[in-house]
Amino acid sequence: MASTEQSGSLYAAREPIFPRRVTGKFRTLKWWIMGVTLGIYYLLPWIRWDRGPNLPDQAVLVDLAGRRFFFFWIEIWPHEFYFIAGLLIMAGLGLFLFTSALGRVWCGYACPQTVWTDLFILVERWIEGDRNARVRLWKAKWDARKWRLRLTKYAAWILIALATGGAWVFYFADAPTLLVDLVTLDARPVAYLTIALLTATTFVFGGFMREQICIYACPWPRIQAAMMDEDTLTVAYRDWRGEPRGKHRKAKGAEALGDCIDCNACVNVCPMGIDIRDGQQMACITCALCIDACDDVMDKVGKPRGLIDYMALTDEQAERAGEEPRPIWKHVFRPRTVLYTSLWGGIGLALLVALFIRPDIDMTVAPVRNPQFVVMSDGDIRNTYDVRLRNKHGDTRLFRMWATGHPSLRLTVEGTPYESLWVPADSTKLQRVYVTAPEGSAPAQAEATEVRFWVEDLNTGDRAYVDSVFNGRTQ
C-alpha cells in the first residue's frame, strides 16, 4: 500500500487488528462485565412485575403512548421528567468521577462499543482461530474455506446484531406481545425500521469499524483530558525499568538490558492496535489487557510483574527517584474525586427524597382567560378553570374538589351538581370547574382574589392543593 506521502492523499486505509487471546485478572473482569451487561440488556424486558389489573406487567417499560416510564415499582409521569434529568446528570458525574480516578475505565470495560466488539471478536476467534490463524486467513486468497469461514462469521454477527436491535424495541412495548407481532408481521413499521437500523449499526460498528468508532466517532477521548490529572491511575509502561529492550538475554551486553524482552505481547493483545510502550495515547481505552499479557511474560522469564500496570504520573516521578509510590487510596480519594462523589451522592439523595415524598394524587389548575369572568343573570360572578387530575393508583378513585380563600366562593364541577368525580385508574382526567362569587361579595368586587383549589381522595383521605386567582369586576 502506498504511503500518504507518496500518493499525496490525506486518507490512509484501515489496517485490520487481530487481538490475540489473553488470560488474566483484567480479562476475567472484562468477561464478567460483558456477561452481566449483555444479560441485563437482553433479559430485562422479559422480567414481569405485577402492578395490578389496569397497568402493564413489564418490569421496565417506556410507554410512549401513555407517556410514562415504568421501572419495577417506580412510575414516572411526564411532569416528573426531572427524575430522568437527574439520572442523566448522575450518569455524567459518575463518568467524570471514574475517569478522574481511573482513566477511561468506562471505555475499556462497560462502553457498549467495547462490550459488543469483545463479543464479536470472541465469535471471530471461535470460528477463525486465534490471532495467527486470523492473520493468515486475512492474507490468504479467496477460496472455498475462506468463503465458508467468513460467511459463517458474518451470519453469527448478524444474529447477534439482530438480537441487539430486537431487544431494544422490547423496552417500548409489551415484549411477549411485540415478539408475536414481529414474527407474524403484524408489528408497526417503525418497529421493523428500528430493528433494521440497530442491526446494521451493530454489525458494522462491532464487526468492521471497531477501534475507529473509539478514535474518530466518539468525542470522549478528546474530553477526558479535562477530567484527568497527575494523580489519575491509568495504564502505563515503566520505561525506566524496561528500557533498553532486548530479546537476546544470553548475548554479550545483555546485563545492560531492561526487563522488556520486546516480545510485542502487549501490542498483539491490544484491541486498539497501539503500543503502550510509546506512552499515553488518545487511542488507549485502558482495557488493561496489555497488563495481563505482560505479567504472563514476566512470570515466564522470571521477572517481577508490573512492567505495565495501572499507575499515576506522580508514581512515575517517585519510582524514577527510587521512592515508594503513594498508596492507591490516596490517588482515588482526593479533592476532585471527593467533589464529584459529593455532587453525585447529593443529587441521588435529592431524587430519592423527591421519589418518596411525591403524592399519589396530583392536580394542575389553568384559569380560562377568555373571558376572565362571566356575569350571571342573577348578578353573580363566575370564573372558569381547567383542572387536570392525576390518579396514580391502580384502581378508579372518587375525588372531591372544593375551593378556599373566601367563605362566599362556591365550586361546581361541570356536568354534575356535586363536587366529586371519578378518575380512572392510573390516568389523567381533564375537568372543567366553575367558581362563583355572589353579587356584592368581596371576591366579586375585587379585581383579584387568591383562591386555593383542593382535591381529596375519598378512599384514602390524601389531599393536594393548587393556588390560583379569582377575577372579579372592580367598582
PyMOL commands that set and color helices and strands:
alter all, ss='L'
color gray80, all
select helices_A, chain A and resi 4-7+25-46+78-80+82-102+105-110+112-128+131-139+144-172+175-183+189-209+211-217+220-227+239-242+254-256+265-268+276-278+289-301+313-320+328-332+335-357+442-445
alter helices_A, ss='H'
color red, helices_A
select strands_A, chain A and resi 60-63+68-71+74-76+234-237+308-311+361-367+374-375+381-391+397-404+410-413+420-423+427-437+448-457+463-471
alter strands_A, ss='S'
color yellow, strands_A
deselect
rebuild
show_as cartoon
